[in-house]
Amino acid sequence: MYQLLAEFRELLFHAGVDQSNHNVHNYNYILRHLGKKYGLPGWEAMAKFDDPYGGVTLSTAETKFLALYTPAAIIVDLMQQYLKDNGELREQFVDWQKSECPSRVAKRAF
């Protein structure tokens, strides 16, 4: 579950990077500066790599990401097909949701 979420975050950060010729450099820059905070795969490798061509505005990249990374997007865009096809994963997801959501919500929803 956590690996799927990490890969989904990575896709969303990629989607928020301008698709110009320097998008690889800009993504490297984002990965270096925001990767640990958001648990992006590969951030450890980029932590010490100073890409001289990367220079995206981090606040803009983070704002774009947070607009896309919503609970609804996680369920609809990422999990829906997995949950439909895999009963065991569906049960794990429900258990995870119960443990992560506020108790007042869990009591009503589950």
Biopython code that builds the backbone (N, CA, C, O; Angstrom):
import numpy as np
from Bio.PDB.StructureBuilder import StructureBuilder

atoms = [
    (1, "MET", "N", (0.820, -1.183, 0.000)),
    (1, "MET", "CA", (0.000, 0.000, 0.000)),
    (1, "MET", "C", (0.868, 1.253, 0.000)),
    (1, "MET", "O", (0.658, 2.172, -0.792)),
    (2, "TYR", "N", (1.854, 1.274, 0.907)),
    (2, "TYR", "CA", (2.709, 2.451, 0.995)),
    (2, "TYR", "C", (3.547, 2.641, -0.271)),
    (2, "TYR", "O", (3.792, 3.772, -0.691)),
    (3, "GLN", "N", (3.984, 1.536, -0.878)),
    (3, "GLN", "CA", (4.751, 1.620, -2.121)),
    (3, "GLN", "C", (3.882, 2.177, -3.249)),
    (3, "GLN", "O", (4.341, 3.007, -4.034)),
    (4, "LEU", "N", (2.641, 1.729, -3.330)),
    (4, "LEU", "CA", (1.725, 2.265, -4.345)),
    (4, "LEU", "C", (1.524, 3.761, -4.173)),
    (4, "LEU", "O", (1.511, 4.509, -5.151)),
    (5, "LEU", "N", (1.368, 4.193, -2.931)),
    (5, "LEU", "CA", (1.191, 5.625, -2.673)),
    (5, "LEU", "C", (2.447, 6.411, -3.036)),
    (5, "LEU", "O", (2.351, 7.512, -3.578)),
    (6, "ALA", "N", (3.615, 5.860, -2.745)),
    (6, "ALA", "CA", (4.875, 6.533, -3.100)),
    (6, "ALA", "C", (5.004, 6.686, -4.612)),
    (6, "ALA", "O", (5.402, 7.741, -5.107)),
    (7, "GLU", "N", (4.668, 5.630, -5.336)),
    (7, "GLU", "CA", (4.739, 5.697, -6.801)),
    (7, "GLU", "C", (3.703, 6.679, -7.358)),
    (7, "GLU", "O", (3.972, 7.363, -8.346)),
    (8, "PHE", "N", (2.541, 6.752, -6.744)),
    (8, "PHE", "CA", (1.514, 7.702, -7.163)),
    (8, "PHE", "C", (1.990, 9.136, -6.936)),
    (8, "PHE", "O", (1.796, 9.998, -7.793)),
    (9, "ARG", "N", (2.613, 9.393, -5.783)),
    (9, "ARG", "CA", (3.162, 10.734, -5.518)),
    (9, "ARG", "C", (4.218, 11.097, -6.561)),
    (9, "ARG", "O", (4.277, 12.233, -7.033)),
    (10, "GLU", "N", (5.043, 10.124, -6.910)),
    (10, "GLU", "CA", (6.076, 10.365, -7.922)),
    (10, "GLU", "C", (5.442, 10.759, -9.257)),
    (10, "GLU", "O", (5.895, 11.703, -9.903)),
    (11, "LEU", "N", (4.404, 10.046, -9.670)),
    (11, "LEU", "CA", (3.707, 10.375, -10.919)),
    (11, "LEU", "C", (3.114, 11.776, -10.874)),
    (11, "LEU", "O", (3.173, 12.508, -11.862)),
    (12, "LEU", "N", (2.549, 12.148, -9.746)),
    (12, "LEU", "CA", (1.940, 13.472, -9.629)),
    (12, "LEU", "C", (2.986, 14.574, -9.675)),
    (12, "LEU", "O", (2.751, 15.623, -10.275)),
    (13, "PHE", "N", (4.132, 14.354, -9.052)),
    (13, "PHE", "CA", (5.197, 15.363, -9.142)),
    (13, "PHE", "C", (5.688, 15.486, -10.583)),
    (13, "PHE", "O", (5.942, 16.590, -11.065)),
    (14, "HIS", "N", (5.821, 14.353, -11.266)),
    (14, "HIS", "CA", (6.208, 14.401, -12.681)),
    (14, "HIS", "C", (5.186, 15.184, -13.493)),
    (14, "HIS", "O", (5.557, 15.971, -14.365)),
    (15, "ALA", "N", (3.905, 14.974, -13.214)),
    (15, "ALA", "CA", (2.843, 15.662, -13.945)),
    (15, "ALA", "C", (2.905, 17.169, -13.729)),
    (15, "ALA", "O", (2.516, 17.939, -14.607)),
    (16, "GLY", "N", (3.390, 17.592, -12.572)),
    (16, "GLY", "CA", (3.463, 19.017, -12.275)),
    (16, "GLY", "C", (4.687, 19.719, -12.806)),
    (16, "GLY", "O", (4.781, 20.943, -12.726)),
    (17, "VAL", "N", (5.639, 18.960, -13.355)),
    (17, "VAL", "CA", (6.865, 19.554, -13.893)),
    (17, "VAL", "C", (6.618, 19.977, -15.338)),
    (17, "VAL", "O", (6.067, 19.220, -16.138)),
    (18, "ASP", "N", (7.028, 21.178, -15.649)),
    (18, "ASP", "CA", (6.897, 21.690, -17.013)),
    (18, "ASP", "C", (7.563, 20.717, -17.985)),
    (18, "ASP", "O", (8.661, 20.229, -17.721)),
    (19, "GLN", "N", (6.911, 20.439, -19.090)),
    (19, "GLN", "CA", (7.411, 19.451, -20.049)),
    (19, "GLN", "C", (8.357, 20.071, -21.089)),
    (19, "GLN", "O", (8.301, 19.721, -22.268)),
    (20, "SER", "N", (9.204, 20.971, -20.657)),
    (20, "SER", "CA", (10.195, 21.570, -21.545)),
    (20, "SER", "C", (11.422, 20.668, -21.635)),
    (20, "SER", "O", (11.428, 19.560, -21.099)),
    (21, "ASN", "N", (12.442, 21.143, -22.304)),
    (21, "ASN", "CA", (13.678, 20.372, -22.456)),
    (21, "ASN", "C", (14.399, 20.150, -21.127)),
    (21, "ASN", "O", (15.229, 19.248, -21.019)),
    (22, "HIS", "N", (14.093, 20.955, -20.128)),
    (22, "HIS", "CA", (14.793, 20.859, -18.844)),
    (22, "HIS", "C", (13.967, 20.136, -17.785)),
    (22, "HIS", "O", (14.271, 20.235, -16.596)),
    (23, "ASN", "N", (12.930, 19.410, -18.194)),
    (23, "ASN", "CA", (12.066, 18.790, -17.200)),
    (23, "ASN", "C", (12.789, 17.752, -16.347)),
    (23, "ASN", "O", (12.452, 17.587, -15.175)),
    (24, "VAL", "N", (13.774, 17.046, -16.905)),
    (24, "VAL", "CA", (14.531, 16.072, -16.109)),
    (24, "VAL", "C", (15.313, 16.799, -15.025)),
    (24, "VAL", "O", (15.367, 16.344, -13.882)),
    (25, "HIS", "N", (15.910, 17.911, -15.377)),
    (25, "HIS", "CA", (16.674, 18.688, -14.402)),
    (25, "HIS", "C", (15.748, 19.262, -13.324)),
    (25, "HIS", "O", (16.081, 19.257, -12.139)),
    (26, "ASN", "N", (14.605, 19.747, -13.746)),
    (26, "ASN", "CA", (13.662, 20.307, -12.777)),
    (26, "ASN", "C", (13.136, 19.223, -11.843)),
    (26, "ASN", "O", (12.994, 19.450, -10.641)),
    (27, "TYR", "N", (12.847, 18.047, -12.390)),
    (27, "TYR", "CA", (12.392, 16.965, -11.517)),
    (27, "TYR", "C", (13.495, 16.555, -10.546)),
    (27, "TYR", "O", (13.216, 16.291, -9.376)),
    (28, "ASN", "N", (14.738, 16.498, -11.011)),
    (28, "ASN", "CA", (15.863, 16.192, -10.119)),
    (28, "ASN", "C", (15.938, 17.201, -8.981)),
    (28, "ASN", "O", (16.189, 16.839, -7.832)),
    (29, "TYR", "N", (15.718, 18.466, -9.312)),
    (29, "TYR", "CA", (15.740, 19.537, -8.319)),
    (29, "TYR", "C", (14.623, 19.328, -7.291)),
    (29, "TYR", "O", (14.852, 19.454, -6.088)),
    (30, "ILE", "N", (13.426, 19.013, -7.763)),
    (30, "ILE", "CA", (12.298, 18.746, -6.871)),
    (30, "ILE", "C", (12.604, 17.536, -5.997)),
    (30, "ILE", "O", (12.384, 17.565, -4.786)),
    (31, "LEU", "N", (13.102, 16.491, -6.606)),
    (31, "LEU", "CA", (13.413, 15.262, -5.873)),
    (31, "LEU", "C", (14.430, 15.541, -4.768)),
    (31, "LEU", "O", (14.313, 15.014, -3.661)),
    (32, "ARG", "N", (15.408, 16.355, -5.067)),
    (32, "ARG", "CA", (16.444, 16.671, -4.080)),
    (32, "ARG", "C", (15.870, 17.459, -2.909)),
    (32, "ARG", "O", (16.218, 17.202, -1.757)),
    (33, "HIS", "N", (14.995, 18.412, -3.197)),
    (33, "HIS", "CA", (14.529, 19.325, -2.157)),
    (33, "HIS", "C", (13.210, 18.926, -1.485)),
    (33, "HIS", "O", (12.973, 19.295, -0.335)),
    (34, "LEU", "N", (12.365, 18.190, -2.177)),
    (34, "LEU", "CA", (11.066, 17.816, -1.610)),
    (34, "LEU", "C", (10.876, 16.301, -1.481)),
    (34, "LEU", "O", (9.894, 15.844, -0.897)),
    (35, "GLY", "N", (11.808, 15.536, -2.023)),
    (35, "GLY", "CA", (11.660, 14.086, -2.060)),
    (35, "GLY", "C", (11.534, 13.430, -0.704)),
    (35, "GLY", "O", (10.688, 12.555, -0.520)),
    (36, "LYS", "N", (12.352, 13.831, 0.247)),
    (36, "LYS", "CA", (12.285, 13.225, 1.578)),
    (36, "LYS", "C", (10.956, 13.577, 2.246)),
    (36, "LYS", "O", (10.311, 12.718, 2.848)),
    (37, "LYS", "N", (10.552, 14.837, 2.136)),
    (37, "LYS", "CA", (9.314, 15.296, 2.772)),
    (37, "LYS", "C", (8.102, 14.489, 2.313)),
    (37, "LYS", "O", (7.213, 14.186, 3.109)),
    (38, "TYR", "N", (8.071, 14.140, 1.014)),
    (38, "TYR", "CA", (6.920, 13.444, 0.454)),
    (38, "TYR", "C", (7.178, 11.963, 0.163)),
    (38, "TYR", "O", (6.330, 11.290, -0.424)),
    (39, "GLY", "N", (8.329, 11.462, 0.565)),
    (39, "GLY", "CA", (8.612, 10.036, 0.409)),
    (39, "GLY", "C", (8.661, 9.593, -1.044)),
    (39, "GLY", "O", (8.137, 8.536, -1.394)),
    (40, "LEU", "N", (9.290, 10.400, -1.891)),
    (40, "LEU", "CA", (9.374, 10.058, -3.307)),
    (40, "LEU", "C", (10.460, 9.023, -3.543)),
    (40, "LEU", "O", (11.563, 9.152, -3.013)),
    (41, "PRO", "N", (10.162, 7.998, -4.332)),
    (41, "PRO", "CA", (11.173, 6.976, -4.627)),
    (41, "PRO", "C", (12.411, 7.620, -5.273)),
    (41, "PRO", "O", (12.296, 8.415, -6.205)),
    (42, "GLY", "N", (13.576, 7.264, -4.766)),
    (42, "GLY", "CA", (14.829, 7.757, -5.328)),
    (42, "GLY", "C", (15.356, 9.032, -4.707)),
    (42, "GLY", "O", (16.397, 9.531, -5.135)),
    (43, "TRP", "N", (14.679, 9.574, -3.721)),
    (43, "TRP", "CA", (15.139, 10.836, -3.155)),
    (43, "TRP", "C", (16.520, 10.724, -2.522)),
    (43, "TRP", "O", (17.295, 11.680, -2.540)),
    (44, "GLU", "N", (16.830, 9.540, -1.954)),
    (44, "GLU", "CA", (18.128, 9.368, -1.306)),
    (44, "GLU", "C", (19.279, 9.564, -2.299)),
    (44, "GLU", "O", (20.300, 10.165, -1.963)),
    (45, "ALA", "N", (19.109, 9.058, -3.509)),
    (45, "ALA", "CA", (20.153, 9.180, -4.531)),
    (45, "ALA", "C", (20.356, 10.624, -4.956)),
    (45, "ALA", "O", (21.462, 11.019, -5.325)),
    (46, "MET", "N", (19.290, 11.410, -4.905)),
    (46, "MET", "CA", (19.389, 12.796, -5.357)),
    (46, "MET", "C", (19.758, 13.765, -4.241)),
    (46, "MET", "O", (20.043, 14.931, -4.512)),
    (47, "ALA", "N", (19.757, 13.313, -3.012)),
    (47, "ALA", "CA", (19.971, 14.204, -1.872)),
    (47, "ALA", "C", (21.285, 14.976, -1.968)),
    (47, "ALA", "O", (21.363, 16.129, -1.542)),
    (48, "LYS", "N", (22.302, 14.350, -2.519)),
    (48, "LYS", "CA", (23.611, 15.008, -2.599)),
    (48, "LYS", "C", (23.958, 15.443, -4.013)),
    (48, "LYS", "O", (25.044, 15.973, -4.251)),
    (49, "PHE", "N", (23.048, 15.224, -4.951)),
    (49, "PHE", "CA", (23.316, 15.564, -6.352)),
    (49, "PHE", "C", (22.844, 16.987, -6.619)),
    (49, "PHE", "O", (21.647, 17.272, -6.575)),
    (50, "ASP", "N", (23.776, 17.863, -6.892)),
    (50, "ASP", "CA", (23.449, 19.258, -7.170)),
    (50, "ASP", "C", (23.399, 19.456, -8.679)),
    (50, "ASP", "O", (24.427, 19.689, -9.316)),
    (51, "ASP", "N", (22.214, 19.364, -9.241)),
    (51, "ASP", "CA", (22.028, 19.525, -10.689)),
    (51, "ASP", "C", (22.072, 21.019, -11.018)),
    (51, "ASP", "O", (21.177, 21.764, -10.619)),
    (52, "PRO", "N", (23.102, 21.461, -11.738)),
    (52, "PRO", "CA", (23.236, 22.897, -11.998)),
    (52, "PRO", "C", (22.171, 23.454, -12.943)),
    (52, "PRO", "O", (22.032, 24.671, -13.059)),
    (53, "TYR", "N", (21.428, 22.594, -13.610)),
    (53, "TYR", "CA", (20.432, 23.070, -14.567)),
    (53, "TYR", "C", (19.011, 23.077, -14.015)),
    (53, "TYR", "O", (18.100, 23.602, -14.655)),
    (54, "GLY", "N", (18.817, 22.504, -12.844)),
    (54, "GLY", "CA", (17.483, 22.494, -12.248)),
    (54, "GLY", "C", (17.200, 23.797, -11.546)),
    (54, "GLY", "O", (18.079, 24.338, -10.876)),
    (55, "GLY", "N", (16.014, 24.309, -11.680)),
    (55, "GLY", "CA", (15.699, 25.570, -11.018)),
    (55, "GLY", "C", (14.223, 25.896, -11.031)),
    (55, "GLY", "O", (13.835, 27.038, -11.279)),
    (56, "VAL", "N", (13.412, 24.916, -10.768)),
    (56, "VAL", "CA", (11.975, 25.140, -10.688)),
    (56, "VAL", "C", (11.665, 25.771, -9.323)),
    (56, "VAL", "O", (12.389, 25.551, -8.352)),
    (57, "THR", "N", (10.604, 26.540, -9.262)),
    (57, "THR", "CA", (10.189, 27.125, -7.998)),
    (57, "THR", "C", (9.538, 26.036, -7.147)),
    (57, "THR", "O", (8.509, 25.473, -7.520)),
    (58, "LEU", "N", (10.147, 25.750, -6.009)),
    (58, "LEU", "CA", (9.681, 24.648, -5.169)),
    (58, "LEU", "C", (8.264, 24.880, -4.648)),
    (58, "LEU", "O", (7.470, 23.943, -4.576)),
    (59, "SER", "N", (7.949, 26.102, -4.289)),
    (59, "SER", "CA", (6.602, 26.362, -3.768)),
    (59, "SER", "C", (5.544, 26.121, -4.840)),
    (59, "SER", "O", (4.456, 25.632, -4.535)),
    (60, "THR", "N", (5.850, 26.459, -6.089)),
    (60, "THR", "CA", (4.914, 26.211, -7.182)),
    (60, "THR", "C", (4.744, 24.713, -7.411)),
    (60, "THR", "O", (3.624, 24.227, -7.571)),
    (61, "ALA", "N", (5.854, 23.986, -7.427)),
    (61, "ALA", "CA", (5.798, 22.533, -7.619)),
    (61, "ALA", "C", (5.018, 21.872, -6.491)),
    (61, "ALA", "O", (4.220, 20.965, -6.730)),
    (62, "GLU", "N", (5.245, 22.322, -5.275)),
    (62, "GLU", "CA", (4.551, 21.736, -4.129)),
    (62, "GLU", "C", (3.055, 22.057, -4.175)),
    (62, "GLU", "O", (2.233, 21.196, -3.861)),
    (63, "THR", "N", (2.700, 23.265, -4.556)),
    (63, "THR", "CA", (1.291, 23.657, -4.668)),
    (63, "THR", "C", (0.578, 22.826, -5.727)),
    (63, "THR", "O", (-0.542, 22.364, -5.508)),
    (64, "LYS", "N", (1.227, 22.634, -6.879)),
    (64, "LYS", "CA", (0.631, 21.804, -7.936)),
    (64, "LYS", "C", (0.420, 20.379, -7.448)),
    (64, "LYS", "O", (-0.625, 19.776, -7.690)),
    (65, "PHE", "N", (1.424, 19.848, -6.760)),
    (65, "PHE", "CA", (1.331, 18.490, -6.244)),
    (65, "PHE", "C", (0.179, 18.353, -5.257)),
    (65, "PHE", "O", (-0.624, 17.427, -5.363)),
    (66, "LEU", "N", (0.096, 19.266, -4.302)),
    (66, "LEU", "CA", (-0.930, 19.172, -3.266)),
    (66, "LEU", "C", (-2.345, 19.341, -3.830)),
    (66, "LEU", "O", (-3.307, 18.830, -3.257)),
    (67, "ALA", "N", (-2.469, 20.051, -4.941)),
    (67, "ALA", "CA", (-3.774, 20.176, -5.586)),
    (67, "ALA", "C", (-4.202, 18.848, -6.213)),
    (67, "ALA", "O", (-5.396, 18.570, -6.323)),
    (68, "LEU", "N", (-3.233, 18.031, -6.622)),
    (68, "LEU", "CA", (-3.519, 16.738, -7.255)),
    (68, "LEU", "C", (-3.595, 15.590, -6.258)),
    (68, "LEU", "O", (-4.339, 14.632, -6.468)),
    (69, "TYR", "N", (-2.839, 15.680, -5.189)),
    (69, "TYR", "CA", (-2.735, 14.576, -4.222)),
    (69, "TYR", "C", (-3.795, 14.740, -3.145)),
    (69, "TYR", "O", (-3.530, 15.242, -2.053)),
    (70, "THR", "N", (-4.974, 14.314, -3.475)),
    (70, "THR", "CA", (-6.104, 14.436, -2.565)),
    (70, "THR", "C", (-6.633, 13.032, -2.238)),
    (70, "THR", "O", (-6.371, 12.085, -2.980)),
    (71, "PRO", "N", (-7.363, 12.897, -1.152)),
    (71, "PRO", "CA", (-7.943, 11.576, -0.855)),
    (71, "PRO", "C", (-8.795, 11.036, -2.008)),
    (71, "PRO", "O", (-8.751, 9.844, -2.311)),
    (72, "ALA", "N", (-9.558, 11.904, -2.637)),
    (72, "ALA", "CA", (-10.391, 11.456, -3.764)),
    (72, "ALA", "C", (-9.531, 10.939, -4.913)),
    (72, "ALA", "O", (-9.855, 9.916, -5.516)),
    (73, "ALA", "N", (-8.453, 11.627, -5.216)),
    (73, "ALA", "CA", (-7.568, 11.193, -6.304)),
    (73, "ALA", "C", (-6.917, 9.858, -5.973)),
    (73, "ALA", "O", (-6.760, 9.003, -6.844)),
    (74, "ILE", "N", (-6.544, 9.687, -4.722)),
    (74, "ILE", "CA", (-5.920, 8.426, -4.316)),
    (74, "ILE", "C", (-6.895, 7.275, -4.536)),
    (74, "ILE", "O", (-6.522, 6.237, -5.081)),
    (75, "ILE", "N", (-8.124, 7.456, -4.120)),
    (75, "ILE", "CA", (-9.114, 6.387, -4.252)),
    (75, "ILE", "C", (-9.490, 6.159, -5.713)),
    (75, "ILE", "O", (-9.436, 5.031, -6.203)),
    (76, "VAL", "N", (-9.867, 7.220, -6.399)),
    (76, "VAL", "CA", (-10.391, 7.077, -7.762)),
    (76, "VAL", "C", (-9.291, 6.754, -8.769)),
    (76, "VAL", "O", (-9.423, 5.813, -9.551)),
    (77, "ASP", "N", (-8.214, 7.524, -8.752)),
    (77, "ASP", "CA", (-7.182, 7.376, -9.779)),
    (77, "ASP", "C", (-6.214, 6.231, -9.517)),
    (77, "ASP", "O", (-5.691, 5.634, -10.457)),
    (78, "LEU", "N", (-5.978, 5.927, -8.270)),
    (78, "LEU", "CA", (-4.964, 4.917, -7.955)),
    (78, "LEU", "C", (-5.576, 3.596, -7.484)),
    (78, "LEU", "O", (-5.266, 2.537, -8.030)),
    (79, "MET", "N", (-6.421, 3.658, -6.499)),
    (79, "MET", "CA", (-6.818, 2.445, -5.810)),
    (79, "MET", "C", (-8.045, 1.731, -6.375)),
    (79, "MET", "O", (-8.214, 0.532, -6.152)),
    (80, "GLN", "N", (-8.874, 2.424, -7.077)),
    (80, "GLN", "CA", (-10.149, 1.851, -7.477)),
    (80, "GLN", "C", (-10.014, 0.496, -8.173)),
    (80, "GLN", "O", (-10.680, -0.463, -7.783)),
    (81, "GLN", "N", (-9.175, 0.405, -9.183)),
    (81, "GLN", "CA", (-9.032, -0.852, -9.916)),
    (81, "GLN", "C", (-8.378, -1.930, -9.063)),
    (81, "GLN", "O", (-8.781, -3.093, -9.107)),
    (82, "TYR", "N", (-7.354, -1.539, -8.276)),
    (82, "TYR", "CA", (-6.709, -2.513, -7.393)),
    (82, "TYR", "C", (-7.702, -3.082, -6.387)),
    (82, "TYR", "O", (-7.727, -4.288, -6.144)),
    (83, "LEU", "N", (-8.509, -2.222, -5.813)),
    (83, "LEU", "CA", (-9.471, -2.664, -4.802)),
    (83, "LEU", "C", (-10.572, -3.522, -5.404)),
    (83, "LEU", "O", (-11.060, -4.454, -4.765)),
    (84, "LYS", "N", (-10.955, -3.213, -6.610)),
    (84, "LYS", "CA", (-12.003, -3.978, -7.283)),
    (84, "LYS", "C", (-11.533, -5.402, -7.571)),
    (84, "LYS", "O", (-12.297, -6.355, -7.416)),
    (85, "ASP", "N", (-10.278, -5.544, -7.989)),
    (85, "ASP", "CA", (-9.763, -6.832, -8.446)),
    (85, "ASP", "C", (-9.135, -7.703, -7.361)),
    (85, "ASP", "O", (-8.917, -8.895, -7.577)),
    (86, "ASN", "N", (-8.841, -7.119, -6.193)),
    (86, "ASN", "CA", (-8.074, -7.854, -5.196)),
    (86, "ASN", "C", (-8.759, -7.751, -3.829)),
    (86, "ASN", "O", (-8.651, -6.734, -3.144)),
    (87, "GLY", "N", (-9.459, -8.812, -3.446)),
    (87, "GLY", "CA", (-10.191, -8.816, -2.185)),
    (87, "GLY", "C", (-9.296, -8.667, -0.974)),
    (87, "GLY", "O", (-9.657, -7.980, -0.018)),
    (88, "GLU", "N", (-8.130, -9.303, -0.998)),
    (88, "GLU", "CA", (-7.210, -9.202, 0.130)),
    (88, "GLU", "C", (-6.721, -7.768, 0.295)),
    (88, "GLU", "O", (-6.676, -7.250, 1.411)),
    (89, "LEU", "N", (-6.357, -7.128, -0.810)),
    (89, "LEU", "CA", (-5.919, -5.738, -0.753)),
    (89, "LEU", "C", (-7.060, -4.838, -0.281)),
    (89, "LEU", "O", (-6.833, -3.894, 0.475)),
    (90, "ARG", "N", (-8.265, -5.121, -0.717)),
    (90, "ARG", "CA", (-9.431, -4.346, -0.300)),
    (90, "ARG", "C", (-9.582, -4.404, 1.227)),
    (90, "ARG", "O", (-9.818, -3.381, 1.870)),
    (91, "GLU", "N", (-9.445, -5.596, 1.796)),
    (91, "GLU", "CA", (-9.545, -5.742, 3.253)),
    (91, "GLU", "C", (-8.413, -5.004, 3.970)),
    (91, "GLU", "O", (-8.635, -4.378, 5.007)),
    (92, "GLN", "N", (-7.209, -5.078, 3.419)),
    (92, "GLN", "CA", (-6.075, -4.367, 4.011)),
    (92, "GLN", "C", (-6.310, -2.858, 3.949)),
    (92, "GLN", "O", (-5.979, -2.127, 4.883)),
    (93, "PHE", "N", (-6.883, -2.407, 2.840)),
    (93, "PHE", "CA", (-7.150, -0.986, 2.677)),
    (93, "PHE", "C", (-8.178, -0.505, 3.706)),
    (93, "PHE", "O", (-8.008, 0.559, 4.301)),
    (94, "VAL", "N", (-9.225, -1.273, 3.912)),
    (94, "VAL", "CA", (-10.239, -0.908, 4.904)),
    (94, "VAL", "C", (-9.611, -0.855, 6.295)),
    (94, "VAL", "O", (-9.869, 0.079, 7.054)),
    (95, "ASP", "N", (-8.785, -1.851, 6.635)),
    (95, "ASP", "CA", (-8.106, -1.854, 7.933)),
    (95, "ASP", "C", (-7.201, -0.634, 8.081)),
    (95, "ASP", "O", (-7.162, -0.007, 9.139)),
    (96, "TRP", "N", (-6.477, -0.302, 7.016)),
    (96, "TRP", "CA", (-5.588, 0.871, 7.032)),
    (96, "TRP", "C", (-6.406, 2.138, 7.221)),
    (96, "TRP", "O", (-6.032, 3.005, 8.011)),
    (97, "GLN", "N", (-7.512, 2.256, 6.508)),
    (97, "GLN", "CA", (-8.359, 3.444, 6.645)),
    (97, "GLN", "C", (-8.894, 3.577, 8.056)),
    (97, "GLN", "O", (-8.921, 4.675, 8.614)),
    (98, "LYS", "N", (-9.314, 2.480, 8.629)),
    (98, "LYS", "CA", (-9.821, 2.509, 10.000)),
    (98, "LYS", "C", (-8.757, 3.018, 10.970)),
    (98, "LYS", "O", (-9.054, 3.782, 11.888)),
    (99, "SER", "N", (-7.523, 2.588, 10.756)),
    (99, "SER", "CA", (-6.452, 2.983, 11.676)),
    (99, "SER", "C", (-5.992, 4.422, 11.464)),
    (99, "SER", "O", (-5.453, 5.037, 12.384)),
    (100, "GLU", "N", (-6.197, 4.964, 10.271)),
    (100, "GLU", "CA", (-5.687, 6.295, 9.954)),
    (100, "GLU", "C", (-6.717, 7.416, 10.082)),
    (100, "GLU", "O", (-6.344, 8.573, 10.277)),
    (101, "CYS", "N", (-7.976, 7.097, 9.976)),
    (101, "CYS", "CA", (-8.978, 8.158, 10.029)),
    (101, "CYS", "C", (-9.378, 8.418, 11.477)),
    (101, "CYS", "O", (-9.234, 7.541, 12.329)),
    (102, "PRO", "N", (-9.878, 9.617, 11.758)),
    (102, "PRO", "CA", (-10.296, 9.942, 13.129)),
    (102, "PRO", "C", (-11.346, 8.944, 13.626)),
    (102, "PRO", "O", (-12.171, 8.465, 12.849)),
    (103, "SER", "N", (-11.309, 8.644, 14.890)),
    (103, "SER", "CA", (-12.193, 7.617, 15.450)),
    (103, "SER", "C", (-13.672, 7.951, 15.245)),
    (103, "SER", "O", (-14.480, 7.045, 15.040)),
    (104, "ARG", "N", (-14.039, 9.226, 15.297)),
    (104, "ARG", "CA", (-15.459, 9.579, 15.105)),
    (104, "ARG", "C", (-15.928, 9.252, 13.707)),
    (104, "ARG", "O", (-17.096, 8.914, 13.514)),
    (105, "VAL", "N", (-15.048, 9.345, 12.728)),
    (105, "VAL", "CA", (-15.394, 9.000, 11.352)),
    (105, "VAL", "C", (-15.433, 7.480, 11.202)),
    (105, "VAL", "O", (-16.358, 6.940, 10.596)),
    (106, "ALA", "N", (-14.444, 6.798, 11.746)),
    (106, "ALA", "CA", (-14.363, 5.344, 11.624)),
    (106, "ALA", "C", (-15.596, 4.672, 12.229)),
    (106, "ALA", "O", (-16.089, 3.684, 11.685)),
    (107, "LYS", "N", (-16.084, 5.188, 13.322)),
    (107, "LYS", "CA", (-17.253, 4.597, 13.965)),
    (107, "LYS", "C", (-18.490, 4.708, 13.071)),
    (107, "LYS", "O", (-19.302, 3.784, 13.023)),
    (108, "ARG", "N", (-18.637, 5.822, 12.369)),
    (108, "ARG", "CA", (-19.772, 6.025, 11.474)),
    (108, "ARG", "C", (-19.623, 5.234, 10.177)),
    (108, "ARG", "O", (-20.579, 4.622, 9.701)),
    (109, "ALA", "N", (-18.423, 5.249, 9.611)),
    (109, "ALA", "CA", (-18.203, 4.678, 8.285)),
    (109, "ALA", "C", (-18.008, 3.159, 8.304)),
    (109, "ALA", "O", (-18.325, 2.478, 7.329)),
    (110, "PHE", "N", (-17.490, 2.636, 9.407)),
    (110, "PHE", "CA", (-17.175, 1.211, 9.425)),
    (110, "PHE", "C", (-17.967, 0.536, 10.520)),
    (110, "PHE", "O", (-17.850, -0.674, 10.710)),
]
sb = StructureBuilder()
sb.init_structure("model")
sb.init_model(0)
sb.init_chain("A")
sb.init_seg("    ")
for serial, (resi, resn, name, xyz) in enumerate(atoms, 1):
    if name == "N":
        sb.init_residue(resn, " ", resi, " ")
    sb.init_atom(name, np.array(xyz, "f"), 0.0, 1.0, " ", f" {name:<3s}", serial, name[0])
structure = sb.get_structure()
